Amino acid sequence: MVPADINPDDELLFADDTPEPSRKRQRVPQPWRMLVVDDEPDVHRVTRMVLADFSFEGRSLEIISALSGGEAREILRKANDIAVILLDVVMETDDAGLTLVREIRQDIGNENVRIVLRTGQPGMAPEQKVIVEYDINDYKSKAELTAQKLFTTIVAALRSYRDLVAIEQGRKGLEKVLEASTSLFELRSTDAFLAGILDQINALLDAEGGSILCTAGDELPGSDPTAVVRAAAGRFASLSGKRLAEIPHPSIVHEIVSAFARGSNQYLDDHCAVFFKASGEVRSVAFIEATRPLSQLDHRLVDLFCAKASIAYDNVLLQEHLSMAQEATVFALARLAEFKDPTTGDHLHRVEILTNKIAREMQTRGLAMGDLDDVLVKKIGLASILHDVGKVGVPDSILCKAGGLDETEWLTMRRHASLGAEILLAASRRLRGRTFLSIGAEIALGHHEKWNGTGYPRGLKGKDIPLSARIVAVADVFDALTSKRPYKEAWPRQEAIDWIKARTDIDFDPEIVTAFLGVVEG
């Protein structure tokens, strides 16, 4: 649904930079719906005539007719927005109306519709007995129900229905807010979070039109080159990633800029501009096209959601900052190894890439599913660059020696595995959960262990070796074989692949070799 005042081709208006605000469109309120259930056609005719000009709170009355309880039952099973039922008792059977009441409340489960029992034979359904035993809201004899009393009865019933619906909508709206805010707190990346914000506001307002979410820094978005569309949906989906100034809808740009300037939410009948921020630095505005008139309840629910979203936004940014701090620590530690060993830098980068590919290949093939979770797949590549950080404790004379190492030098070199693990474990204890540092410690300690138990420093065997270390062992050896070192020339690629194949079940985990071959030979 495109707002009438938005013309995507109006380049002159956009160039002028003084777009007019969106004009509120007039909507015709939906009428109240009332079901008349009676087997006498004259009752329907007279009811329509008496209520022809009925209006309550600016809404007219739509009257639906059913000539039997069975016909009414079918209507009510399909329509859940009927506000009032004028219901006769005696129709196809003596208690057809009363039977319908029970079905409405129990079988259909409609608790909101107001039921007015209107009978011409009070003796068939005594008022005191019926009002106690059946969930009806009023009882009228046809003889006493004058035009004025009918009007009064309908208004009272509609007022009650309106209040019940408002309570129900409020309850459901609060449930949506709680569910939405809970799901937002589970998101860890800014892009996923902002897309989630847009999805949740759309769901909260039952909006299916176009929507845009734009973020900016401290400058006013109209002149801020960093103000961009971070998420978009519906007819605006193609705008994601564009700068605000590039949006070809001047009225929408005007609403978004105004919301940034005000720092508050703006609600009109056919759209809203929703503002929220994180820690006073990053600000966002979501523009939502409404597919129905927005009520005061909608406003309150969105305001509440925005308050929750701002807290969640702070949480996401904090998580990202912590993650970036961890990554910076990893790179800093890895650089230590680079300074000690000039050949290490490119080697670390290549091992990171190959490790990532092997882990993803294993996940795709369903290998090692008991140990290979999403956290490990996501973090193992960066953690792998720490595998030789312990070399900071190895003398340069040994690291850079052109020839082979003697027994004493070899024992010194082997210490880098346990030394690297000690360094990383000491740092990782300050953080919770599986981090780059804790995974890096597993890798540093275990990447020289061998599948048959002849490796070092602990002589672990098979799956006693951490999965992360077993994966990096293959990537590390392959890159070491195919790279020139002070003590050797680079091997041909295929020769290195064949050697790793030959060492399967001896040095390397067979499942990891399978995934490795899928990467290098696929």
Secondary structure, DSSP 8 states (H G I E B T S, - for coil): ---TT--TT-HHHHHHT--------------EEEEEE-S-HHHHHHHHHHTTT-EETTEEEEEEEESSHHHHHHHHHH-S---EEEE-S-SSSTTHHHHHHHIIIIIS---SSEEEEEES-GGGS-HHHHHHHS--SEEEETTT--HHHHHHHHHHHHHHHHHHHHHHHHHHHHHHHHHHHHHHHT--SHHHHHHHHHHHHHHHTT--S-EEEEEE-SS-GGG-TT-EEEEEEGGGGGGTT-BGGG-S-HHHHHHHHHHHHHTS-EE-SSEEEEEEEETTTEEEEEEEE-SS---HHHHHHHHHHHHHHHHHHHHHHHHHHHHHHHHHHHHHHHHHHHHH-TTHHHHHHHHHHHHHHHHHHHHHHTTTTTT--HHHHHHHHHHHTTTTGGGGGS-HHHHT-SS---HHHHHHHHHHHHHHHHHHHHHHTTS-SS-HHHHHHHHHHHTT--TTS--SSS---GGGS-HHHHHHHHHHHHHHHTS-BTTB----HHHHHHHHHHTBTTTB-HHHHHHHHHHH--
